Amino acid sequence: MPREYGYDLEPVPREGRVYGFWENFAIWFGADAGIAVFWAGALLTPSLPLPIATALILAGVAVGNVFMSAIAVMGYRTGVPTMVLARGALGVRGSALPSLLNYLQLIGWSAIVIVVGARAADYILTSLAGFSAFHAWVLAIGAALTAWSFLGPERWRWVENVSVALLLVLTAWLTYVTLTRFSIPELLKAPASGGMSYWLGLDLVIAMPISWVPLVADYSRFARRYRDAFWGTYVGHFISCALFYFVGALTNVAVGAPDPISIIASYGLGIPAMLIVIFTTLTTGFLDIYSAVISLKNVFTWVNVRRHVVVVGVASTLIALMFPVEAYEWFLLLIIGAFVPLTSIMIIDYLARRYDPRSLLAGEGGPYWYRGGINLPAMAVWAVGFAFSVALSATLNLGIDIPLISDVAYSMGSSIPSLLLTAALYTAVALRPRP
């Protein structure tokens, strides 16, 4: 039986590369073709006019996808997961902090996916059959996601290909229904209620692709060619993320429903709507569970991936039974605060140094050990970038007036300033020849 490389951190050799363009496209199309993205799109309207929201969606996804695809190329060239790549900039031990942060946030994402999918499916079931089974849906979706993740990236590609092919058909049909059901010219003229700045809206969109950055190389390491990794990731994610953001924003203007369940119910689509809910939940959530375990394995290399997939799946399901979905917006903004500056550091460091994949896995005495396993300048820059991003978000969301910070926040938002500051600091302070 051929060796499966999806259960360890070792660089995937050429003979283990099983993903072409379609497999990469399928993974990232399925990742954000989901109910959660409906919800995020609905956050933009009616606070913002629909034309502005649409422009911000296109711009935000286009920018965020550049970072996703850059990490995808890094994964392709080295054959290692994203958090192993973080060792290059932060050090072997320094990469433990983002790995643990990623582990925790992915469990949270899994819970969000499960609870939103279960609520939507239950709403549709109640409309069709007259009874509710929310907890049963949570358990069923959690079990399905865990089983899918358990298969591993080499084997789930067959399931993913079939699921995404069906999802493409359902998505095309959903888009057609949306565009023909409502008067688009009238919705484009609908006045905005206000309460959200353009930059905050852009932040909410960029948050989605940035939230996937810590996972991307976990899958692109299986890509056969450069263009499969870059364009499969970029095109697949752009289509689904932008489309589902737009449909969520458009239907919220038309229906006035701020949550995906009410939006779906307004369509009156019955069984097809339930299929969309199920497929989108599955094609999103399994990535969170698998990558959570891979991130933990970067810290504790003795972790058995398959066994811990079950642990994460069960934990996510239990959290889903009590998760306050109202915290979703803040969850996105917190992710920006941590991973925008880290993404900037990782890309700059890789472009300047390139990495020897085997050396990334070396311990004490290796080229990425630095001092005590930590690259202190890089960690300091990351901390500054994180604090800066949080301060900007506090100004935009809580109205806290911070001298100078507030001026930057209201003129540029939080994501772009955080990227620029981190890049400047890392280039000036930390990007130096290794001793």
N, C-alpha and C positions, 0 to 999 in steps of 0.2 A: 504493500500500500504506500503511495507517495507520501512524503512527509508533509504535514500541515504546519505552516509557519505562523498561523494566526494566534497561537497560544503562547508565544514567547516574544522576546524583544530582539532576537537576532536579526541581522539584516537579511531581507528576503533576496535570495539569489535569482538570477535570470530565469532559471528553470521553474521557480516558484511563482513567477509573475503571471497571473491568470486574468487580470482585468484589462480589457480593451477600452475604447472610447465609450461604448454602450454601457459597460458595467459601471464605469465612473459616473457617466451621465445618470444612470438609473439610481445609484446611491444618493446623489445630491438632488436630483429631481424629487425623489421620494422623501428626502429629509425635510423639506419645507413645503411640500404639498400637503399641508395639514390644517386642522381646525385651529391650532394655536396661532397660526399666521393669519387666519381669518380674524381672530380676536385682536391681534396686534394691528392689523389694518384698520379695524373698526375704532381703535383708539385715536386715529388721526382725524376722523370726521365725527360730527360736523364742526369740531373746533377749527379745522382748517377747510378752506374751499376745496372741493374735489379736484379741480385742475392743479392747484398747488400741491395737494396730497399726492396726486399722481406723479408730478414732477419730482417730488422728494423721494417717492418710492423708487423710481427709475434711477435717480442719482445715487441714493443710498445703497441700493443693491449693487449697482455697477462699481462703486468705490469699495464696498466691503468685499465683493467677490475677488478683487485684485489681490487682497491679502490672503483670502482662502486659497486661490490658485498658486500664489507664491509658496505657501507652505506645502501645497500639493506637489510642486516641483521638487522641493527639498526632500519630501518623503520618497519621491520616485528616485532621486539620485542617490540617496543613502540607504533606502530600504528599511528604515527604522521608524517607529511611531513618533508622534509629535512631542511627547514629553521626554523621550530619549533625545530628540533634537535639542530640547531646552538645556540639556547638559552642556552643550557647546558654549552657550553664552553664560549660563548661571553657575556651571560647575555640577559635578555629579551629585553632591549633596544639596547644592542650591536648587536644583530642579525638583527637589522633593516638595517644596512649598507650592509651586504652581500645580504639581501633580496632585497633591492632596486637595487643593482648592478645586481643581478640575473634577476630581472624584466626587466631592461633595455637591458641586453645582450640577453635575450630570445626574446624580441621584434625584436632585430637585427637578431637573428637566424631565426625567422619566416620570416622576409623579405628576407633573403638570400635564404631560401628554396623556397619561392614563385617565386623570380626572376629567379633563376637557373632553376626551373621546368618549368616556363613559356617560357624561352628562348629555352630550349630543345624541348618542345612541339611545339613551334612556328616554329622552324627550321624544324622539321619533317613535320608539316602541310604544310609549304611552299614547301617542296620537293614533297609532295603528291598531293597538290591541287593548287599550284602555287600562293598562296596569303598569306600575313602575317596578324596575329591577335594577336600580342604580348600583347597589353593592355587588350584585351578580355580574354586572358589566365590568366593574373595577377588577374583580377577581379574574374574569375571563380574559380581559385585555392584558392584565398583568401576567397571567400564565402564558398567553400567546407570545408576548414580547420576550419573556424569559426563554421560552423554547426556541424562538427564532435566533436569539443571541447565542444560545448554547451551540448552535450548529457551527459557528465560526465563519470568518469571511470567505474562505475558499469554497465552502459548501452552500452558504446562503445566497450566493450570487444567482443560482438557478431559481430559487424562490423569489428573489428580488426582481429578476428580469421579468418573470411572469406577472408579478404584482404591479410593477411599474407600467408594463404594457397595458394592463387593464386600467390602471390609474390614469394613464394618458388619455384613454378613450373617455373615461368618466369626467376628467378635467375639461376636455374639449367640449363635451356635452354641457357641463356646468357653465362654462364660459358662454356658450351659445344661449342657454336659458337666461343667464344674467343680462346679456346685452339685448335680448329681444323682449324681456319681461318689463324692463323699465325704459322710460324716455330719457336717454342719455343726455340730449341737449338740455332738457329741463334740469336734470341733476347737476350738470356742469354750471348752471346759473344759480343754483341754490345758495343762499347767503350762509356764511359761516357764523358760528356762535361765538368764536373767539376763545381765549383762554389757553392757547398753545402757540408758542413761537415757532417760526419756521425751523429754527435750528434744533429745537427740542424734537420736532417732528422728524427731522433728519436723523437725530440721534436714535430715535426709536426704530428707524429702519436699519441703520447701520448695525444696530445691536444684534440683528438676526444673523447676518453672515459672520460677524465677529464672534458670536457665541459658538460658531462651529469651528473656528480656527484651531482650537486645541485638539480637535479630533481628526483633522483632514489627513494628515500624514499616516494615521492608523490604517487608512484604506488606499491612499495613493502609493504606498510602498509596494502594492501588488500590481501597479500599472506596468504594462509592457513597454510603452513609449512615452516620451516627453509630452507629446501633444495629447495623448490619452489622459494623462494626469492633469494637465493644465486646462485644456478645453472641455474635457468631460466634466470636470468639476465646475468650471465657470458657466458653461452653457446650461447644464442641468439645473444648477442652483438658481441661476438668474431667471429662467423661465418660470419655475414653480414659485419661488419666493416673491417675485414681482407680481405675478398673476394673482396669487392668493392674497397678498397685501391689497391689491387693487380691488378684488372682488369684495373683500371685507370692508374696505373704505366706501365703495360704491353702494353696497347694500345697506350699510348703516345710514347713509344719507337718505336712501329711498324708503327704508322701513323704520328707521329710528330705533333700532335695536342694537345695543352696544355689546352683546355677547353672541358668540357663534351659534349657540343653540337656537336662539330666537331667529337669527338670520336664516339658518337652514330650514326651520319650521315655516318661515314666511314663503319659502319656495313651494311647499306642498308636494315634495318630490317622493316621499315615502321610501320604498325599498332602495332605489338608486342612491338616495341621500345616505341611507344607512351603510351602503357599500362604500361610499366615499369616506365616511367616518372611520369605518373599520380599516380600510386600506391605508388611509393617510396616517392613522394612529400607529399601525404596525411598521410602515416604512420610515417613520420618524424615531420611534421609541427604542428600537433595537440597537441603533447606533449609540444612543446614550448609555445603555446598559453595558455593551461590550467595551466601549472606550473608557468608561469609568473603571472597569477592572484592569484594562491595559495601563491606565494612569497609575493605579495603585501598585501594579507590578513594577513600575519604574522605581518605586520607593522600596517596596518589599519584594525582592526578586523571587522569593520562595513561594509567592502566591500562586495557587493553582487556578488558572483562568476559568476553566469550565465550572469548577465548584463555586468560585466566587461570583460567577455570573448568576447563579441561583440565589446567592446571598443578596446581591444588589437588586435582582428582580423582586424578591420578597420584600425587601426594605422599601423599594419604590412603591410597591402595591399597597403596603400598609400606610405609607405617608399619603398616598392618593385618597385614602378613605377620610382624611382629615385636613387636606391641604386647602388653605384659604386662597382661592384663585384670584382674589382681589389684589394680592401682592405681586401679580405677574409683571406689572409695569416696573416696579422697583427692582424686581429680579433682573430684568433686562438691563437696567441702568447700572446695577452693581457689577454685572458681567462686563460691561464696557469699562468700568473703572479698573478692573483687574487685568483684562486680556488685551485691551488696546495697546497700552505701553509695552506689554510683554511681546506682543506680535511685532511691534516695531523693532525691539531689541533683537529678537531672533532673526528677523530677515536681514538686518544690517550686519549682524555678526556673521551670518552664513555667507553673505555676499563678499565680505572682506576676507574670510578665512577659508571657506569651504571646510568640510569635515571628512575625516577618515571614519567610516561607519564603525569599524571594529574598535577604534580608540574611544568612541563615545561610550562603549560598554566596559571600558577598562576602569579599574578602581584606583586606589592610591598609587601614585607614581605615574599615572597616565597623563596625557596632555591636557585633560579637562578636569584635573584634580584641583588646580590652582592652590589656594591656601586652605588646607583642611577640608577640601572638597567644595569650596564656595568661592565664586568670583565676586568679591565684595563690591567692586565698583559697579558691576552690572546689577547686583541686587539693590544697591543704593539708588541707581537710576530708576529701576523698576518701582521702588518705594516712592520716589518723588513723583513719577508719572502717575502712579495709582492715587496718591494723595491729591494731586492736581486735578485729576479727573473727578474724584469725589467732590472736591470743592466746587468745581464747575457745575456738577449735577445738583449740588445743594442750592446753588444760586438759582438755577433754572426751575427746579421743582418745588423748593420750599420758600423761595423769595428772600433767602438770607443775603444780606448785603455784605460782601467781602471786598475791601478796597482792591482795585486792579483786577481781581478775579472776576468780579461782577461785570466789568466792562468787556472782558474777553468772552465771558459766557454768553452775554446777550448779543454780541456781534458775530461770534463764530461757533457757539455751541460748546460741546465738551469733547467729542471724538477727535475732530481734526486738530484742535490745539494740543490735546494729549499726545497724539501721534507726532506732531511737529516738535514739541518740547522734548519728548523722550528721544526722538531721533537725534536732535541737536546735542543733548546731554551725552548720549551714548557715544556719538561720534567724537565729541570733544574730550570726554573724561575717561571712558572705558575702552575705547577701540585703540589699543596700543599693542606693540609687539609683546608677545609672551616671554617671560623670563626663561 
